[in-house]
Amino acid sequence: MSLPGSRILPTPSPAPAHMVDALRAVVTAHISDNLGRHVGARGLIRYNRSGKLVGTALTVKSRPGDNLYIYKALTMLQPGHVLVVDAQGDTSNAAIGELIKLYALQRGCVGFVIDGAIRDVAAFVDTPCYARGVVHRGPYKTGPGEINVPVSIGGMIVNPGDLLVGDEDGVVAFAQADAEAVMAAAARHADFEAAVMAEIATGNPRQSWIEAPLKKFGLLEDAL
């Protein structure tokens, strides 16, 4: 058995199609609001100009500036996987570029979440891709690394097999076992916000959604 730091573990099964399809209608803000408001990647930039990321994490932990184990992970991709790379936040060398993107898409990869740098940035405008930065310098290929282990992506722990949802606001991940509960909570949140929008549309300067937290903390007397 390999020790931590140089492990290749079994590939997680992609989430069922019905679960992925249902999550396409859910925004990341509604998900993270129901995950304590502190779950989600921070500091990553969305490089695709359209489209939504929904898929299952295949994780890689790479040495900064190196993508040997990303190469190995490419051979393990299944349709519906998201290539999630913990490059330890390093932006000195690109972890992936256009060639990796093209091959990964052929394997059925649905997007990329890289806590590190990418290059060939123009190639990602039509493919879901989140990364910490862009640099023209390519990676080394000497290892070590790990595949399908828990990784840290912008302060968010992603386990192999987790579901990832990404949109204009960012990326959030959670376990497949929690998906139904997450979607139900997000739906309730969407209904609440729709009710708030309807109240705002009345034009009444007194709004219950504003007054409720003010009243809770004894500030309502200063409100409108």
C-alpha atoms as one frame of an Amber mdcrd trajectory, in Angstrom:
protein
   0.000   0.000   0.000   1.359   3.416  -1.007   1.895   6.036   1.654   0.242
   9.466   1.453   2.022  11.669  -1.027   2.199   9.121  -3.825  -1.098   7.244
  -4.097  -3.471   6.292  -6.898  -6.853   5.222  -5.546  -9.891   3.827  -7.387
 -11.925   6.111  -9.622 -15.292   7.243  -8.192 -18.444   6.481 -10.155 -20.064
   9.510 -11.786 -23.306  10.705 -10.237 -26.581   9.495 -11.776 -27.819  11.483
 -14.760 -31.067  12.513 -13.059 -29.124  14.071 -10.193 -26.811  15.974 -12.529
 -29.739  17.208 -14.627 -31.613  18.423 -11.548 -28.593  20.410 -10.337 -28.363
  22.345 -13.596 -31.258  24.476 -12.398 -29.694  25.226  -8.988 -27.490  28.280
  -8.460 -24.362  28.097  -6.326 -25.488  30.930  -4.036 -28.539  28.935  -2.958
 -26.375  25.889  -2.320 -23.724  27.645  -0.248 -26.347  29.605   1.710 -27.645
  26.242   2.895 -24.194  24.834   3.652 -23.466  27.261   6.462 -22.381  30.059
   4.070 -18.755  28.983   4.422 -18.560  25.997   2.045 -17.218  26.768  -1.423
 -14.010  27.565  -3.250 -12.560  31.049  -2.911 -10.012  32.855  -5.035 -10.662
  30.997  -8.301 -11.523  32.733 -11.564 -14.143  31.479 -14.018 -12.590  31.350
 -17.492 -15.550  30.071 -19.504 -17.927  32.773 -20.708 -21.038  30.641 -20.707
 -22.307  27.271 -19.576 -22.659  25.631 -16.194 -20.449  23.113 -14.448 -22.190
  20.087 -12.942 -20.308  16.831 -12.481 -18.483  14.368 -10.270 -15.028  15.020
  -8.857 -12.027  13.012  -9.942  -9.346  14.551  -7.755  -5.620  15.060  -8.200
  -3.102  16.469  -5.748   0.000  17.565  -7.615   3.355  18.932  -6.645   3.491
  22.662  -7.481   4.534  23.175 -11.100   4.154  19.486 -12.020   1.405  17.612
 -13.884   2.662  14.021 -14.191  -0.196  12.708 -12.047  -2.682  14.796 -14.023
  -1.546  12.820 -17.071  -2.295   9.620 -15.210  -5.683  10.952 -14.090  -6.615
  11.633 -17.723  -6.500   7.900 -18.395  -8.917   7.317 -15.515 -11.626   9.810
 -16.542 -15.163   8.618 -17.178 -18.049  10.555 -18.762 -19.426  13.020 -16.228
 -16.204  13.571 -14.302 -14.797  16.970 -13.400 -10.996  17.092 -13.260 -10.291
  18.680  -9.864  -6.635  19.528  -9.284  -5.088  20.709  -6.042  -1.917  22.278
  -7.419  -1.399  23.865  -4.003  -2.336  27.303  -5.313   0.868  27.599  -7.323
   0.738  29.849 -10.387   4.397  29.614 -11.435   3.634  26.912 -14.005   0.410
  25.924 -15.713  -1.103  22.631 -14.559  -3.229  22.158 -17.677  -3.642  23.690
 -21.125  -5.443  23.173 -24.404  -4.027  19.723 -25.157  -5.167  18.317 -21.812
  -8.535  20.007 -22.272  -9.079  18.428 -25.686  -8.124  14.935 -24.554 -10.155
  15.187 -21.343 -13.259  16.239 -23.266 -12.856  13.201 -25.523 -12.921  11.067
 -22.386 -16.184  12.666 -21.270 -14.816  15.205 -18.798 -17.345  18.004 -18.236
 -15.090  20.647 -16.705 -11.999  21.666 -14.797 -11.418  23.081 -11.306  -7.748
  23.920 -10.793  -6.266  25.409  -7.632  -3.308  26.536  -9.675  -2.697  28.021
 -13.099  -3.841  27.158 -16.602  -2.552  28.286 -19.980  -4.008  28.517 -23.506
  -6.759  30.408 -21.761  -8.691  31.171 -24.962  -9.339  27.455 -25.392 -11.476
  27.401 -22.246 -14.019  30.080 -23.133 -16.602  27.442 -24.077 -15.688  24.802
 -21.462 -16.408  25.089 -17.722 -13.084  25.984 -16.126 -12.163  27.576 -12.813
  -8.531  28.265 -11.923  -6.437  30.489  -9.696  -4.604  32.156 -12.559  -3.020
  32.024 -16.003   0.637  31.668 -16.946   2.364  30.782 -20.193   5.036  28.629
 -18.533   4.414  24.912 -18.877   4.639  22.264 -16.134   7.272  19.686 -15.299
   6.468  15.984 -15.377   8.368  14.257 -12.621   5.799  13.854  -9.809   5.041
  12.949  -7.140   1.298  13.278  -6.726  -1.916  11.590  -5.638  -5.151  10.654
  -7.389  -8.619  10.288  -5.858  -7.727  11.583  -2.414  -9.341  14.488  -0.530
  -7.996  17.791  -1.855  -8.202  21.437  -0.860  -9.516  23.803  -3.532  -9.596
  27.443  -2.514 -10.223  26.462   1.098 -12.923  23.926   0.151 -12.369  20.227
   0.794 -13.340  18.103  -2.209 -13.531  14.337  -1.878 -13.385  12.023  -4.867
 -16.940  11.396  -5.988 -18.289  14.686  -4.660 -20.693  16.649  -6.811 -19.501
  20.021  -8.069 -21.724  22.865  -9.205 -20.219  25.968 -10.777 -21.720  29.104
 -12.294 -20.925  32.824 -12.590 -20.625  33.129  -8.811 -18.123  30.320  -8.257
 -17.873  26.634  -7.375 -19.257  24.561  -4.527 -18.892  20.838  -3.767 -20.800
  18.378  -1.599 -21.205  14.633  -1.190 -23.535  12.722  -3.488 -25.255  11.348
  -0.376 -26.311  14.907   0.526 -27.544  15.868  -2.952 -31.272  15.370  -2.408
 -31.226  17.362   0.839 -29.122  20.094  -0.749 -31.494  20.417  -3.696 -34.543
  20.529  -1.441 -32.994  23.253   0.725 -31.942  25.219  -2.356 -35.480  24.996
  -3.757 -36.921  26.404  -0.540 -34.343  29.189  -0.678 -35.322  29.999  -4.259
 -38.979  30.225  -3.205 -38.035  32.567  -0.363 -36.092  34.863  -2.692 -38.959
  34.883  -5.188 -41.251  36.065  -2.399 -38.772  38.806  -1.459 -38.593  39.965
  -5.082 -42.377  40.142  -5.190 -42.392  42.235  -2.019 -39.750  44.600  -3.424
 -41.895  45.004  -6.553 -44.740  46.436  -4.428 -42.691  49.586  -3.897 -43.441
  49.618  -0.178 -40.461  51.138   1.671 -41.203  48.865   4.630 -40.056  45.368
   3.776 -40.514  42.356   6.040 -37.277  40.731   4.902 -35.326  43.833   5.973
 -37.212  44.409   9.187 -36.964  40.809  10.444 -33.172  40.822  11.110 -33.281
  44.443  12.303 -35.957  43.520  14.839 -33.982  40.468  15.950 -31.031  42.661
  16.941 -33.009  45.579  18.316 -32.413  47.927  15.389 -35.922  48.247  13.996
 -36.560  51.625  15.641 -33.885  53.137  13.362 -35.423  51.675  10.206 -37.781
  53.462   7.793
